[in-house]
Amino acid sequence: MADTKARALRKNPTDAERKLWANLRLRQVHGHKFRRQRPIGPYIVDFVCLEERLVIEVDGSQHMEQSSHDVRRDEHLKSLGFMVLHFWDNQVLNETDAVMALIEQALEKVEQPPS
């Protein structure tokens, strides 16, 4: 069921998801492999780098109405060891370089072993 929904979401990305995917796909970010619309437990995440346990969510206006769902999802993902980044659609569309810089910083943070 989740795979069917994820497949449908992959076929109909938002403009922001399409733009971010153009920057994440094909290991463009320091060789890291990202997947899009991927089921993790009962949730489907927008983008995930499984190797580094980094989830990226692109939030549109619908997320203002479902904030409690987002909080539960984030808590679940964090309990599995994932770091979760959120960006608004307009950030991805209008500030792509800044968004990519934040993603790169997050990857550098999770790549470093704990001291």
KOLGU-4560 file (N, C-alpha, C; in nm, 3 decimals, padded with zeros to 5 digits):
<recs>
<n_xx: 00.082 n_yy: -00.119 n_zz: 00.000 ca_xx: 00.000 ca_yy: 00.000 ca_zz: 00.000 c_xx: 00.087 c_yy: 00.126 c_zz: 00.000 mol: A seq: 1 type: MET>
<n_xx: 00.185 n_yy: 00.132 n_zz: 00.092 ca_xx: 00.273 ca_yy: 00.249 ca_zz: 00.097 c_xx: 00.354 c_yy: 00.261 c_zz: -00.031 mol: A seq: 2 type: ALA>
<n_xx: 00.396 n_yy: 00.146 n_zz: -00.087 ca_xx: 00.472 ca_yy: 00.149 ca_zz: -00.213 c_xx: 00.388 c_yy: 00.205 c_zz: -00.327 mol: A seq: 3 type: ASP>
<n_xx: 00.260 n_yy: 00.171 n_zz: -00.330 ca_xx: 00.171 ca_yy: 00.221 ca_zz: -00.435 c_xx: 00.154 c_yy: 00.372 c_zz: -00.422 mol: A seq: 4 type: THR>
<n_xx: 00.134 n_yy: 00.419 n_zz: -00.300 ca_xx: 00.120 ca_yy: 00.563 ca_zz: -00.277 c_xx: 00.250 c_yy: 00.636 c_zz: -00.309 mol: A seq: 5 type: LYS>
<n_xx: 00.363 n_yy: 00.579 n_zz: -00.268 ca_xx: 00.493 ca_yy: 00.640 ca_zz: -00.296 c_xx: 00.516 c_yy: 00.650 c_zz: -00.446 mol: A seq: 6 type: ALA>
<n_xx: 00.481 n_yy: 00.547 n_zz: -00.519 ca_xx: 00.496 ca_yy: 00.547 ca_zz: -00.664 c_xx: 00.411 c_yy: 00.659 c_zz: -00.726 mol: A seq: 7 type: ARG>
<n_xx: 00.289 n_yy: 00.674 n_zz: -00.678 ca_xx: 00.201 ca_yy: 00.780 ca_zz: -00.729 c_xx: 00.259 c_yy: 00.918 c_zz: -00.698 mol: A seq: 8 type: ALA>
<n_xx: 00.316 n_yy: 00.935 n_zz: -00.579 ca_xx: 00.377 ca_yy: 01.062 ca_zz: -00.543 c_xx: 00.500 c_yy: 01.092 c_zz: -00.630 mol: A seq: 9 type: LEU>
<n_xx: 00.576 n_yy: 00.988 n_zz: -00.664 ca_xx: 00.693 ca_yy: 01.007 ca_zz: -00.751 c_xx: 00.650 c_yy: 01.053 c_zz: -00.890 mol: A seq: 10 type: ARG>
<n_xx: 00.535 n_yy: 01.005 n_zz: -00.935 ca_xx: 00.487 ca_yy: 01.040 ca_zz: -01.070 c_xx: 00.430 c_yy: 01.181 c_zz: -01.076 mol: A seq: 11 type: LYS>
<n_xx: 00.394 n_yy: 01.239 n_zz: -00.960 ca_xx: 00.330 ca_yy: 01.371 ca_zz: -00.958 c_xx: 00.399 c_yy: 01.464 c_zz: -00.859 mol: A seq: 12 type: ASN>
<n_xx: 00.527 n_yy: 01.495 n_zz: -00.880 ca_xx: 00.596 ca_yy: 01.582 ca_zz: -00.785 c_xx: 00.550 c_yy: 01.727 c_zz: -00.796 mol: A seq: 13 type: PRO>
<n_xx: 00.566 n_yy: 01.800 n_zz: -00.686 ca_xx: 00.540 ca_yy: 01.943 ca_zz: -00.690 c_xx: 00.657 c_yy: 02.009 c_zz: -00.764 mol: A seq: 14 type: THR>
<n_xx: 00.642 n_yy: 02.135 n_zz: -00.799 ca_xx: 00.752 ca_yy: 02.207 ca_zz: -00.865 c_xx: 00.875 c_yy: 02.210 c_zz: -00.775 mol: A seq: 15 type: ASP>
<n_xx: 00.855 n_yy: 02.233 n_zz: -00.646 ca_xx: 00.968 ca_yy: 02.238 ca_zz: -00.553 c_xx: 01.036 c_yy: 02.102 c_zz: -00.542 mol: A seq: 16 type: ALA>
<n_xx: 00.958 n_yy: 01.995 n_zz: -00.534 ca_xx: 01.016 ca_yy: 01.861 ca_zz: -00.528 c_xx: 01.095 c_yy: 01.830 c_zz: -00.655 mol: A seq: 17 type: GLU>
<n_xx: 01.041 n_yy: 01.869 n_zz: -00.768 ca_xx: 01.108 ca_yy: 01.846 ca_zz: -00.896 c_xx: 01.243 c_yy: 01.920 c_zz: -00.900 mol: A seq: 18 type: ARG>
<n_xx: 01.244 n_yy: 02.045 n_zz: -00.853 ca_xx: 01.366 ca_yy: 02.124 ca_zz: -00.853 c_xx: 01.470 c_yy: 02.066 c_zz: -00.758 mol: A seq: 19 type: LYS>
<n_xx: 01.427 n_yy: 02.028 n_zz: -00.638 ca_xx: 01.522 ca_yy: 01.972 ca_zz: -00.542 c_xx: 01.576 c_yy: 01.838 c_zz: -00.593 mol: A seq: 20 type: LEU>
<n_xx: 01.491 n_yy: 01.756 n_zz: -00.650 ca_xx: 01.535 ca_yy: 01.627 ca_zz: -00.702 c_xx: 01.640 c_yy: 01.646 c_zz: -00.813 mol: A seq: 21 type: TRP>
<n_xx: 01.625 n_yy: 01.749 n_zz: -00.894 ca_xx: 01.724 ca_yy: 01.777 ca_zz: -00.999 c_xx: 01.862 c_yy: 01.803 c_zz: -00.938 mol: A seq: 22 type: ALA>
<n_xx: 01.866 n_yy: 01.851 n_zz: -00.814 ca_xx: 01.993 ca_yy: 01.880 ca_zz: -00.746 c_xx: 02.044 c_yy: 01.764 c_zz: -00.660 mol: A seq: 23 type: ASN>
<n_xx: 01.957 n_yy: 01.669 n_zz: -00.626 ca_xx: 01.995 ca_yy: 01.558 ca_zz: -00.539 c_xx: 02.025 c_yy: 01.430 c_zz: -00.616 mol: A seq: 24 type: LEU>
<n_xx: 01.962 n_yy: 01.411 n_zz: -00.729 ca_xx: 01.972 ca_yy: 01.282 ca_zz: -00.799 c_xx: 02.112 c_yy: 01.260 c_zz: -00.856 mol: A seq: 25 type: ARG>
<n_xx: 02.137 n_yy: 01.138 n_zz: -00.891 ca_xx: 02.263 ca_yy: 01.098 ca_zz: -00.956 c_xx: 02.387 c_yy: 01.129 c_zz: -00.871 mol: A seq: 26 type: LEU>
<n_xx: 02.371 n_yy: 01.120 n_zz: -00.738 ca_xx: 02.483 ca_yy: 01.136 ca_zz: -00.645 c_xx: 02.557 c_yy: 01.269 c_zz: -00.662 mol: A seq: 27 type: ARG>
<n_xx: 02.482 n_yy: 01.376 n_zz: -00.689 ca_xx: 02.542 ca_yy: 01.507 ca_zz: -00.711 c_xx: 02.594 c_yy: 01.573 c_zz: -00.583 mol: A seq: 28 type: GLN>
<n_xx: 02.546 n_yy: 01.530 n_zz: -00.468 ca_xx: 02.586 ca_yy: 01.593 ca_zz: -00.342 c_xx: 02.689 c_yy: 01.503 c_zz: -00.274 mol: A seq: 29 type: VAL>
<n_xx: 02.815 n_yy: 01.532 n_zz: -00.300 ca_xx: 02.927 ca_yy: 01.458 ca_zz: -00.239 c_xx: 02.915 c_yy: 01.307 c_zz: -00.256 mol: A seq: 30 type: HIS>
<n_xx: 02.855 n_yy: 01.263 n_zz: -00.365 ca_xx: 02.845 ca_yy: 01.120 ca_zz: -00.394 c_xx: 02.738 c_yy: 01.045 c_zz: -00.317 mol: A seq: 31 type: GLY>
<n_xx: 02.653 n_yy: 01.117 n_zz: -00.243 ca_xx: 02.549 ca_yy: 01.051 ca_zz: -00.164 c_xx: 02.428 c_yy: 01.017 c_zz: -00.250 mol: A seq: 32 type: HIS>
<n_xx: 02.374 n_yy: 00.899 n_zz: -00.227 ca_xx: 02.256 ca_yy: 00.855 ca_zz: -00.302 c_xx: 02.130 c_yy: 00.895 c_zz: -00.226 mol: A seq: 33 type: LYS>
<n_xx: 02.045 n_yy: 00.968 n_zz: -00.294 ca_xx: 01.915 ca_yy: 01.005 ca_zz: -00.239 c_xx: 01.806 c_yy: 00.929 c_zz: -00.312 mol: A seq: 34 type: PHE>
<n_xx: 01.701 n_yy: 00.902 n_zz: -00.239 ca_xx: 01.580 ca_yy: 00.840 ca_zz: -00.295 c_xx: 01.466 c_yy: 00.936 c_zz: -00.269 mol: A seq: 35 type: ARG>
<n_xx: 01.364 n_yy: 00.931 n_zz: -00.352 ca_xx: 01.250 ca_yy: 01.021 ca_zz: -00.332 c_xx: 01.122 c_yy: 00.943 c_zz: -00.309 mol: A seq: 36 type: ARG>
<n_xx: 01.034 n_yy: 01.004 n_zz: -00.230 ca_xx: 00.906 ca_yy: 00.945 ca_zz: -00.194 c_xx: 00.925 c_yy: 00.800 c_zz: -00.152 mol: A seq: 37 type: GLN>
<n_xx: 00.997 n_yy: 00.784 n_zz: -00.042 ca_xx: 01.037 ca_yy: 00.652 ca_zz: 00.007 c_xx: 00.963 c_yy: 00.619 c_zz: 00.137 mol: A seq: 38 type: ARG>
<n_xx: 00.898 n_yy: 00.502 n_zz: 00.143 ca_xx: 00.835 ca_yy: 00.460 ca_zz: 00.269 c_xx: 00.941 c_yy: 00.427 c_zz: 00.374 mol: A seq: 39 type: PRO>
<n_xx: 00.920 n_yy: 00.481 n_zz: 00.494 ca_xx: 01.000 ca_yy: 00.443 ca_zz: 00.611 c_xx: 00.899 c_yy: 00.419 c_zz: 00.722 mol: A seq: 40 type: ILE>
<n_xx: 00.882 n_yy: 00.293 n_zz: 00.757 ca_xx: 00.778 ca_yy: 00.259 ca_zz: 00.854 c_xx: 00.643 c_yy: 00.298 c_zz: 00.795 mol: A seq: 41 type: GLY>
<n_xx: 00.557 n_yy: 00.359 n_zz: 00.876 ca_xx: 00.424 ca_yy: 00.395 ca_zz: 00.827 c_xx: 00.419 c_yy: 00.527 c_zz: 00.749 mol: A seq: 42 type: PRO>
<n_xx: 00.535 n_yy: 00.590 n_zz: 00.728 ca_xx: 00.539 ca_yy: 00.722 ca_zz: 00.666 c_xx: 00.611 c_yy: 00.717 c_zz: 00.532 mol: A seq: 43 type: TYR>
<n_xx: 00.577 n_yy: 00.812 n_zz: 00.445 ca_xx: 00.648 ca_yy: 00.829 ca_zz: 00.319 c_xx: 00.720 c_yy: 00.963 c_zz: 00.328 mol: A seq: 44 type: ILE>
<n_xx: 00.852 n_yy: 00.960 n_zz: 00.313 ca_xx: 00.931 ca_yy: 01.082 ca_zz: 00.320 c_xx: 00.959 c_yy: 01.133 c_zz: 00.179 mol: A seq: 45 type: VAL>
<n_xx: 00.977 n_yy: 01.264 n_zz: 00.168 ca_xx: 01.001 ca_yy: 01.323 ca_zz: 00.036 c_xx: 01.134 c_yy: 01.277 c_zz: -00.022 mol: A seq: 46 type: ASP>
<n_xx: 01.242 n_yy: 01.293 n_zz: 00.055 ca_xx: 01.375 ca_yy: 01.252 ca_zz: 00.010 c_xx: 01.449 c_yy: 01.191 c_zz: 00.128 mol: A seq: 47 type: PHE>
<n_xx: 01.533 n_yy: 01.091 n_zz: 00.098 ca_xx: 01.611 ca_yy: 01.030 ca_zz: 00.204 c_xx: 01.745 c_yy: 00.982 c_zz: 00.149 mol: A seq: 48 type: VAL>
<n_xx: 01.848 n_yy: 01.005 n_zz: 00.227 ca_xx: 01.979 ca_yy: 00.944 ca_zz: 00.205 c_xx: 01.988 c_yy: 00.837 c_zz: 00.313 mol: A seq: 49 type: CYS>
<n_xx: 01.964 n_yy: 00.713 n_zz: 00.275 ca_xx: 01.959 ca_yy: 00.604 ca_zz: 00.373 c_xx: 02.095 c_yy: 00.582 c_zz: 00.439 mol: A seq: 50 type: LEU>
<n_xx: 02.203 n_yy: 00.592 n_zz: 00.362 ca_xx: 02.336 ca_yy: 00.567 ca_zz: 00.416 c_xx: 02.371 c_yy: 00.664 c_zz: 00.529 mol: A seq: 51 type: GLU>
<n_xx: 02.331 n_yy: 00.789 n_zz: 00.515 ca_xx: 02.362 ca_yy: 00.889 ca_zz: 00.617 c_xx: 02.244 c_yy: 00.919 c_zz: 00.709 mol: A seq: 52 type: GLU>
<n_xx: 02.132 n_yy: 00.851 n_zz: 00.685 ca_xx: 02.012 ca_yy: 00.865 ca_zz: 00.769 c_xx: 01.965 c_yy: 01.011 c_zz: 00.775 mol: A seq: 53 type: ARG>
<n_xx: 01.955 n_yy: 01.071 n_zz: 00.657 ca_xx: 01.909 ca_yy: 01.209 ca_zz: 00.645 c_xx: 01.780 c_yy: 01.213 c_zz: 00.564 mol: A seq: 54 type: LEU>
<n_xx: 01.676 n_yy: 01.270 n_zz: 00.622 ca_xx: 01.547 ca_yy: 01.287 ca_zz: 00.556 c_xx: 01.529 c_yy: 01.435 c_zz: 00.525 mol: A seq: 55 type: VAL>
<n_xx: 01.479 n_yy: 01.464 n_zz: 00.405 ca_xx: 01.449 ca_yy: 01.601 ca_zz: 00.366 c_xx: 01.302 c_yy: 01.608 c_zz: 00.329 mol: A seq: 56 type: ILE>
<n_xx: 01.231 n_yy: 01.699 n_zz: 00.393 ca_xx: 01.089 ca_yy: 01.720 ca_zz: 00.367 c_xx: 01.070 c_yy: 01.857 c_zz: 00.303 mol: A seq: 57 type: GLU>
<n_xx: 00.992 n_yy: 01.862 n_zz: 00.197 ca_xx: 00.958 ca_yy: 01.987 ca_zz: 00.130 c_xx: 00.812 c_yy: 02.015 c_zz: 00.163 mol: A seq: 58 type: VAL>
<n_xx: 00.791 n_yy: 02.123 n_zz: 00.238 ca_xx: 00.659 ca_yy: 02.151 ca_zz: 00.293 c_xx: 00.590 c_yy: 02.263 c_zz: 00.216 mol: A seq: 59 type: ASP>
<n_xx: 00.468 n_yy: 02.235 n_zz: 00.174 ca_xx: 00.383 ca_yy: 02.337 ca_zz: 00.113 c_xx: 00.280 c_yy: 02.382 c_zz: 00.214 mol: A seq: 60 type: GLY>
<n_xx: 00.184 n_yy: 02.457 n_zz: 00.169 ca_xx: 00.083 ca_yy: 02.513 ca_zz: 00.259 c_xx: 00.001 c_yy: 02.406 c_zz: 00.331 mol: A seq: 61 type: SER>
<n_xx: -00.013 n_yy: 02.287 n_zz: 00.271 ca_xx: -00.091 ca_yy: 02.180 ca_zz: 00.334 c_xx: -00.030 c_yy: 02.136 c_zz: 00.466 mol: A seq: 62 type: GLN>
<n_xx: 00.099 n_yy: 02.162 n_zz: 00.486 ca_xx: 00.164 ca_yy: 02.118 ca_zz: 00.609 c_xx: 00.125 c_yy: 02.204 c_zz: 00.729 mol: A seq: 63 type: HIS>
<n_xx: 00.074 n_yy: 02.323 n_zz: 00.705 ca_xx: 00.026 ca_yy: 02.404 ca_zz: 00.817 c_xx: -00.095 c_yy: 02.339 c_zz: 00.883 mol: A seq: 64 type: MET>
<n_xx: -00.173 n_yy: 02.268 n_zz: 00.803 ca_xx: -00.295 ca_yy: 02.204 ca_zz: 00.852 c_xx: -00.267 c_yy: 02.068 c_zz: 00.914 mol: A seq: 65 type: GLU>
<n_xx: -00.153 n_yy: 02.008 n_zz: 00.884 ca_xx: -00.126 ca_yy: 01.873 ca_zz: 00.934 c_xx: 00.000 c_yy: 01.870 c_zz: 01.020 mol: A seq: 66 type: GLN>
<n_xx: 00.021 n_yy: 01.977 n_zz: 01.097 ca_xx: 00.144 ca_yy: 01.987 ca_zz: 01.175 c_xx: 00.157 c_yy: 01.876 c_zz: 01.279 mol: A seq: 67 type: SER>
<n_xx: 00.047 n_yy: 01.829 n_zz: 01.338 ca_xx: 00.058 ca_yy: 01.723 ca_zz: 01.438 c_xx: 00.105 c_yy: 01.593 c_zz: 01.373 mol: A seq: 68 type: SER>
<n_xx: 00.060 n_yy: 01.567 n_zz: 01.252 ca_xx: 00.106 ca_yy: 01.450 ca_zz: 01.176 c_xx: 00.256 c_yy: 01.461 c_zz: 01.149 mol: A seq: 69 type: HIS>
<n_xx: 00.300 n_yy: 01.579 n_zz: 01.109 ca_xx: 00.442 ca_yy: 01.602 ca_zz: 01.080 c_xx: 00.526 c_yy: 01.582 c_zz: 01.205 mol: A seq: 70 type: ASP>
<n_xx: 00.478 n_yy: 01.628 n_zz: 01.319 ca_xx: 00.552 ca_yy: 01.611 ca_zz: 01.445 c_xx: 00.566 c_yy: 01.463 c_zz: 01.480 mol: A seq: 71 type: VAL>
<n_xx: 00.457 n_yy: 01.387 n_zz: 01.467 ca_xx: 00.462 ca_yy: 01.243 ca_zz: 01.496 c_xx: 00.558 c_yy: 01.173 c_zz: 01.401 mol: A seq: 72 type: ARG>
<n_xx: 00.552 n_yy: 01.210 n_zz: 01.272 ca_xx: 00.642 ca_yy: 01.149 ca_zz: 01.173 c_xx: 00.787 c_yy: 01.180 c_zz: 01.209 mol: A seq: 73 type: ARG>
<n_xx: 00.816 n_yy: 01.307 n_zz: 01.239 ca_xx: 00.954 ca_yy: 01.346 ca_zz: 01.272 c_xx: 01.004 c_yy: 01.272 c_zz: 01.397 mol: A seq: 74 type: ASP>
<n_xx: 00.919 n_yy: 01.260 n_zz: 01.498 ca_xx: 00.958 ca_yy: 01.189 ca_zz: 01.620 c_xx: 00.989 c_yy: 01.042 c_zz: 01.589 mol: A seq: 75 type: GLU>
<n_xx: 00.905 n_yy: 00.982 n_zz: 01.506 ca_xx: 00.927 ca_yy: 00.842 ca_zz: 01.468 c_xx: 01.059 c_yy: 00.827 c_zz: 01.394 mol: A seq: 76 type: HIS>
<n_xx: 01.084 n_yy: 00.915 n_zz: 01.297 ca_xx: 01.207 ca_yy: 00.908 ca_zz: 01.219 c_xx: 01.331 c_yy: 00.930 c_zz: 01.307 mol: A seq: 77 type: LEU>
<n_xx: 01.321 n_yy: 01.027 n_zz: 01.397 ca_xx: 01.434 ca_yy: 01.053 ca_zz: 01.488 c_xx: 01.460 c_yy: 00.934 c_zz: 01.579 mol: A seq: 78 type: LYS>
<n_xx: 01.353 n_yy: 00.864 n_zz: 01.620 ca_xx: 01.371 ca_yy: 00.745 ca_zz: 01.704 c_xx: 01.443 c_yy: 00.633 c_zz: 01.628 mol: A seq: 79 type: SER>
<n_xx: 01.438 n_yy: 00.639 n_zz: 01.496 ca_xx: 01.508 ca_yy: 00.541 ca_zz: 01.412 c_xx: 01.649 c_yy: 00.588 c_zz: 01.376 mol: A seq: 80 type: LEU>
<n_xx: 01.687 n_yy: 00.707 n_zz: 01.426 ca_xx: 01.822 ca_yy: 00.757 ca_zz: 01.401 c_xx: 01.835 c_yy: 00.850 c_zz: 01.282 mol: A seq: 81 type: GLY>
<n_xx: 01.724 n_yy: 00.897 n_zz: 01.227 ca_xx: 01.729 ca_yy: 00.989 ca_zz: 01.113 c_xx: 01.734 c_yy: 01.134 c_zz: 01.160 mol: A seq: 82 type: PHE>
<n_xx: 01.808 n_yy: 01.215 n_zz: 01.088 ca_xx: 01.801 ca_yy: 01.360 ca_zz: 01.103 c_xx: 01.698 c_yy: 01.408 c_zz: 01.000 mol: A seq: 83 type: MET>
<n_xx: 01.612 n_yy: 01.501 n_zz: 01.037 ca_xx: 01.507 ca_yy: 01.548 ca_zz: 00.947 c_xx: 01.524 c_yy: 01.698 c_zz: 00.922 mol: A seq: 84 type: VAL>
<n_xx: 01.533 n_yy: 01.734 n_zz: 00.795 ca_xx: 01.538 ca_yy: 01.874 ca_zz: 00.754 c_xx: 01.407 c_yy: 01.910 c_zz: 00.686 mol: A seq: 85 type: LEU>
<n_xx: 01.356 n_yy: 02.030 n_zz: 00.716 ca_xx: 01.234 ca_yy: 02.079 ca_zz: 00.652 c_xx: 01.265 c_yy: 02.206 c_zz: 00.575 mol: A seq: 86 type: HIS>
<n_xx: 01.211 n_yy: 02.216 n_zz: 00.454 ca_xx: 01.221 ca_yy: 02.338 ca_zz: 00.375 c_xx: 01.083 c_yy: 02.369 c_zz: 00.318 mol: A seq: 87 type: PHE>
<n_xx: 01.049 n_yy: 02.496 n_zz: 00.314 ca_xx: 00.924 ca_yy: 02.537 ca_zz: 00.251 c_xx: 00.943 c_yy: 02.536 c_zz: 00.099 mol: A seq: 88 type: TRP>
<n_xx: 00.833 n_yy: 02.514 n_zz: 00.027 ca_xx: 00.836 ca_yy: 02.515 ca_zz: -00.119 c_xx: 00.908 c_yy: 02.638 c_zz: -00.172 mol: A seq: 89 type: ASP>
<n_xx: 00.871 n_yy: 02.756 n_zz: -00.120 ca_xx: 00.929 ca_yy: 02.880 ca_zz: -00.174 c_xx: 01.079 c_yy: 02.889 c_zz: -00.148 mol: A seq: 90 type: ASN>
<n_xx: 01.128 n_yy: 02.828 n_zz: -00.040 ca_xx: 01.272 ca_yy: 02.825 ca_zz: -00.015 c_xx: 01.342 c_yy: 02.744 c_zz: -00.125 mol: A seq: 91 type: GLN>
<n_xx: 01.288 n_yy: 02.628 n_zz: -00.155 ca_xx: 01.348 ca_yy: 02.542 ca_zz: -00.258 c_xx: 01.345 c_yy: 02.611 c_zz: -00.394 mol: A seq: 92 type: VAL>
<n_xx: 01.234 n_yy: 02.675 n_zz: -00.425 ca_xx: 01.219 ca_yy: 02.738 ca_zz: -00.556 c_xx: 01.300 c_yy: 02.866 c_zz: -00.571 mol: A seq: 93 type: LEU>
<n_xx: 01.312 n_yy: 02.944 n_zz: -00.463 ca_xx: 01.373 ca_yy: 03.077 ca_zz: -00.474 c_xx: 01.512 c_yy: 03.088 c_zz: -00.412 mol: A seq: 94 type: ASN>
<n_xx: 01.547 n_yy: 02.994 n_zz: -00.325 ca_xx: 01.676 ca_yy: 02.999 ca_zz: -00.256 c_xx: 01.746 c_yy: 02.864 c_zz: -00.265 mol: A seq: 95 type: GLU>
<n_xx: 01.750 n_yy: 02.809 n_zz: -00.384 ca_xx: 01.800 ca_yy: 02.673 ca_zz: -00.404 c_xx: 01.943 c_yy: 02.657 c_zz: -00.355 mol: A seq: 96 type: THR>
<n_xx: 02.029 n_yy: 02.753 n_zz: -00.384 ca_xx: 02.169 ca_yy: 02.742 ca_zz: -00.342 c_xx: 02.181 c_yy: 02.735 c_zz: -00.189 mol: A seq: 97 type: ASP>
<n_xx: 02.102 n_yy: 02.816 n_zz: -00.119 ca_xx: 02.105 ca_yy: 02.816 ca_zz: 00.027 c_xx: 02.052 c_yy: 02.683 c_zz: 00.082 mol: A seq: 98 type: ALA>
<n_xx: 01.948 n_yy: 02.629 n_zz: 00.021 ca_xx: 01.892 ca_yy: 02.500 ca_zz: 00.062 c_xx: 01.997 c_yy: 02.390 c_zz: 00.043 mol: A seq: 99 type: VAL>
<n_xx: 02.062 n_yy: 02.391 n_zz: -00.072 ca_xx: 02.164 ca_yy: 02.289 ca_zz: -00.099 c_xx: 02.281 c_yy: 02.302 c_zz: -00.001 mol: A seq: 100 type: MET>
<n_xx: 02.318 n_yy: 02.424 n_zz: 00.034 ca_xx: 02.426 ca_yy: 02.444 ca_zz: 00.131 c_xx: 02.389 c_yy: 02.385 c_zz: 00.267 mol: A seq: 101 type: ALA>
<n_xx: 02.264 n_yy: 02.403 n_zz: 00.309 ca_xx: 02.218 ca_yy: 02.347 ca_zz: 00.436 c_xx: 02.217 c_yy: 02.194 c_zz: 00.433 mol: A seq: 102 type: LEU>
<n_xx: 02.179 n_yy: 02.138 n_zz: 00.319 ca_xx: 02.180 ca_yy: 01.991 ca_zz: 00.304 c_xx: 02.324 c_yy: 01.940 c_zz: 00.312 mol: A seq: 103 type: ILE>
<n_xx: 02.416 n_yy: 02.010 n_zz: 00.245 ca_xx: 02.557 ca_yy: 01.969 ca_zz: 00.249 c_xx: 02.611 c_yy: 01.978 c_zz: 00.392 mol: A seq: 104 type: GLU>
<n_xx: 02.575 n_yy: 02.084 n_zz: 00.465 ca_xx: 02.619 ca_yy: 02.097 ca_zz: 00.605 c_xx: 02.565 c_yy: 01.983 c_zz: 00.690 mol: A seq: 105 type: GLN>
<n_xx: 02.439 n_yy: 01.947 n_zz: 00.668 ca_xx: 02.380 ca_yy: 01.836 ca_zz: 00.746 c_xx: 02.451 c_yy: 01.705 c_zz: 00.715 mol: A seq: 106 type: ALA>
<n_xx: 02.484 n_yy: 01.683 n_zz: 00.589 ca_xx: 02.557 ca_yy: 01.561 ca_zz: 00.553 c_xx: 02.695 c_yy: 01.558 c_zz: 00.617 mol: A seq: 107 type: LEU>
<n_xx: 02.762 n_yy: 01.672 n_zz: 00.620 ca_xx: 02.893 ca_yy: 01.678 ca_zz: 00.684 c_xx: 02.881 c_yy: 01.647 c_zz: 00.833 mol: A seq: 108 type: GLU>
<n_xx: 02.774 n_yy: 01.695 n_zz: 00.895 ca_xx: 02.753 ca_yy: 01.671 ca_zz: 01.038 c_xx: 02.730 c_yy: 01.522 c_zz: 01.066 mol: A seq: 109 type: LYS>
<n_xx: 02.649 n_yy: 01.456 n_zz: 00.984 ca_xx: 02.621 ca_yy: 01.314 ca_zz: 01.011 c_xx: 02.735 c_yy: 01.224 c_zz: 00.969 mol: A seq: 110 type: VAL>
<n_xx: 02.821 n_yy: 01.273 n_zz: 00.878 ca_xx: 02.936 ca_yy: 01.192 ca_zz: 00.835 c_xx: 03.042 c_yy: 01.185 c_zz: 00.944 mol: A seq: 111 type: GLU>
<n_xx: 03.050 n_yy: 01.288 n_zz: 01.029 ca_xx: 03.154 ca_yy: 01.293 ca_zz: 01.130 c_xx: 03.120 c_yy: 01.197 c_zz: 01.244 mol: A seq: 112 type: GLN>
<n_xx: 03.216 n_yy: 01.114 n_zz: 01.282 ca_xx: 03.190 ca_yy: 01.025 ca_zz: 01.395 c_xx: 03.179 c_yy: 01.104 c_zz: 01.524 mol: A seq: 113 type: PRO>
<n_xx: 03.098 n_yy: 01.058 n_zz: 01.619 ca_xx: 03.086 ca_yy: 01.129 ca_zz: 01.747 c_xx: 03.221 c_yy: 01.132 c_zz: 01.818 mol: A seq: 114 type: PRO>
<n_xx: 03.249 n_yy: 01.245 n_zz: 01.886 ca_xx: 03.378 ca_yy: 01.255 ca_zz: 01.957 c_xx: 03.367 c_yy: 01.205 c_zz: 02.098 mol: A seq: 115 type: SER>
</recs>
